[in-house]
Amino acid sequence: MTRLALLLVLVLAGCSWVGGKSVSRMTIISEIDANQNNATAVDLVMSSSDDATAALLKLGAHDWFQHKMQLQRDYPEDIAVVSWELAPGQTVQEVPVDSPGDMKDGFIFASYATPGDHRLRLGDDSRLRLTLGEVDLRFGP
């Protein structure tokens, strides 16, 4: 095998973006009054099938957290989850995320005490910056 071919194989093997979206790093900033001064569970849910994505699109955060275990049993090969729980004022800075190589879509669910979906759908950024505010979450500062 030529050096160029070997290098290409190594690069492709190490890149989770081959085949779809990817998430490489996550920063979460919980504002001082986040979730009305309550801890907030946050799940990054990565889907590798159209069926799992369709099921996730129907859910708000409350339903996700209520049915999380069953959905993971229903789609054991198609859903990968990374979870955090942050207190108000806490920050998780640039943590590495191991996203599936065949990731098609991704969502963030946050367990807010206020009514609402509290769900975000991922775009094309591999480095995510999430802010937990008083009554909802958002991408960016």
C-alpha positions as CSV (number, residue, x, y, z in Angstrom):
1,M,0.0,0.0,0.0
2,T,1.4,3.4,-0.9
3,R,2.0,6.0,1.8
4,L,-0.7,8.2,0.4
5,A,-3.3,5.4,0.4
6,L,-2.3,4.4,4.0
7,L,-2.6,8.0,5.2
8,L,-6.0,8.3,3.5
9,V,-7.2,5.1,5.3
10,L,-5.9,6.3,8.6
11,V,-7.5,9.7,8.2
12,L,-10.9,8.3,7.2
13,A,-10.8,5.7,10.0
14,G,-10.3,8.5,12.6
15,C,-13.0,10.8,11.3
16,S,-16.5,10.4,12.6
17,W,-18.0,12.7,9.9
18,V,-17.6,10.1,7.2
19,G,-21.1,9.0,6.4
20,G,-23.0,11.9,8.0
21,K,-23.0,14.5,10.7
22,S,-20.7,14.5,13.7
23,V,-20.2,16.1,17.1
24,S,-16.6,16.3,18.3
25,R,-16.9,18.7,21.3
26,M,-19.6,20.1,23.5
27,T,-19.6,23.2,25.8
28,I,-22.6,23.7,28.1
29,I,-23.1,27.0,30.0
30,S,-25.7,26.9,32.7
31,E,-26.6,30.5,33.6
32,I,-26.9,31.5,37.2
33,D,-30.7,31.4,37.0
34,A,-30.9,28.4,34.7
35,N,-34.1,26.4,34.9
36,Q,-35.4,28.7,37.5
37,N,-32.5,27.9,39.8
38,N,-32.8,24.1,39.4
39,A,-30.4,21.5,38.2
40,T,-30.9,20.6,34.5
41,A,-30.4,17.2,32.9
42,V,-29.2,17.5,29.3
43,D,-29.1,14.7,26.8
44,L,-27.3,14.8,23.5
45,V,-29.2,12.2,21.4
46,M,-27.6,11.0,18.2
47,S,-29.6,9.0,15.6
48,S,-28.2,6.8,12.9
49,S,-31.5,5.8,11.3
50,D,-34.5,7.5,9.7
51,D,-36.9,5.6,11.9
52,A,-35.1,6.7,15.1
53,T,-35.0,10.3,13.9
54,A,-38.7,10.2,13.1
55,A,-39.5,8.9,16.6
56,L,-37.3,11.6,18.2
57,L,-38.9,14.4,16.1
58,K,-42.2,13.7,17.8
59,L,-40.8,14.2,21.3
60,G,-40.4,17.2,23.6
61,A,-37.9,16.9,26.5
62,H,-40.5,15.8,29.0
63,D,-41.5,12.8,26.8
64,W,-37.8,12.0,26.0
65,F,-36.9,11.7,29.6
66,Q,-40.0,9.8,30.5
67,H,-39.5,7.3,27.6
68,K,-35.7,7.3,27.3
69,M,-35.1,3.8,28.5
70,Q,-37.8,2.3,26.2
71,L,-36.5,4.2,23.2
72,Q,-33.0,3.0,23.8
73,R,-34.4,-0.6,23.9
74,D,-36.5,0.0,20.8
75,Y,-33.5,1.4,18.8
76,P,-30.4,-0.2,20.4
77,E,-28.3,0.2,17.3
78,D,-29.7,3.5,16.2
79,I,-29.6,5.9,19.2
80,A,-26.5,7.0,21.1
81,V,-26.9,9.2,24.2
82,V,-24.5,11.4,26.1
83,S,-25.8,12.8,29.3
84,W,-24.9,15.6,31.7
85,E,-26.6,17.3,34.7
86,L,-25.6,20.8,35.5
87,A,-26.4,23.1,38.5
88,P,-27.2,26.7,37.8
89,G,-23.9,28.6,37.2
90,Q,-22.0,25.5,36.2
91,T,-20.0,25.1,33.0
92,V,-18.9,22.1,31.1
93,Q,-16.1,23.2,28.8
94,E,-15.1,21.6,25.5
95,V,-15.8,18.0,26.5
96,P,-15.0,15.4,23.8
97,V,-18.0,13.6,22.3
98,D,-17.7,10.3,20.5
99,S,-20.5,10.5,17.9
100,P,-21.3,7.5,15.8
101,G,-19.7,7.4,12.3
102,D,-23.1,6.9,10.7
103,M,-24.9,9.7,12.6
104,K,-27.7,11.1,10.5
105,D,-29.3,13.5,13.0
106,G,-29.0,14.8,16.5
107,F,-31.0,16.5,19.2
108,I,-30.5,18.1,22.6
109,F,-33.1,17.6,25.2
110,A,-33.1,19.5,28.5
111,S,-35.2,18.8,31.6
112,Y,-36.8,22.2,32.3
113,A,-39.4,22.8,35.0
114,T,-41.2,25.2,32.7
115,P,-43.7,24.1,29.9
116,G,-42.2,23.7,26.4
117,D,-40.4,21.3,24.1
118,H,-36.9,22.2,25.4
119,R,-35.5,20.4,22.4
120,L,-32.9,21.6,19.8
121,R,-32.0,19.9,16.6
122,L,-28.4,19.9,15.7
123,G,-27.1,21.7,12.6
124,D,-23.8,21.0,10.8
125,D,-21.4,22.3,13.5
126,S,-19.2,19.6,15.1
127,R,-18.4,21.8,18.1
128,L,-21.5,22.7,20.0
129,R,-22.0,25.5,22.5
130,L,-25.2,25.3,24.5
131,T,-26.6,27.8,27.0
132,L,-29.1,26.8,29.6
133,G,-31.2,29.9,30.4
134,E,-33.8,30.6,33.0
135,V,-36.8,29.1,31.0
136,D,-35.2,27.5,27.9
137,L,-32.0,26.4,26.2
138,R,-30.3,27.8,23.1
139,F,-27.3,27.4,21.0
140,G,-24.6,30.0,21.4
141,P,-23.6,32.4,24.2
